[in-house]
Amino acid sequence: MRLKLNNRARVRRVAYAATVTQAPGSGDVTLLMTLTGALTFNIVDPFCQDGDRLELVAAAGAAERVVTIGGANSVAATFTIPANGGAAIKFVCNAGKYYPSFSPDVA
């Protein structure tokens, strides 16, 4: 028997584009993406509240991929995802900005 997942975070698959802009909204959001090139990931969420969480889970494929974080409501950062690997970039909102952390720690 499968448990009901009523409190599960919202999960969305996002199509790759060189620049992706997201407004995650309140609560916990997980975005899944397969990268086929470098990515500029912008966060625009002027109503984020302290503790809102966003997670970008990205797969890199045969070549390493550079992910640049930006947008009006994010702290700027750049991460490199190794070839044939993947990573989770987790963000937490604090005082109107999403702060990133990267796992595995290979920034």
Secondary structure, DSSP 8 states (H G I E B T S, - for coil): -----TT--EEEE----SEEEE---SSEEEEEEE-SS-EEEEE--TT--TT-EEEEEEE-TTS-EEEEEESTTB--EEEEE-TT-EEEEEEEEETTEEEEEEESS--
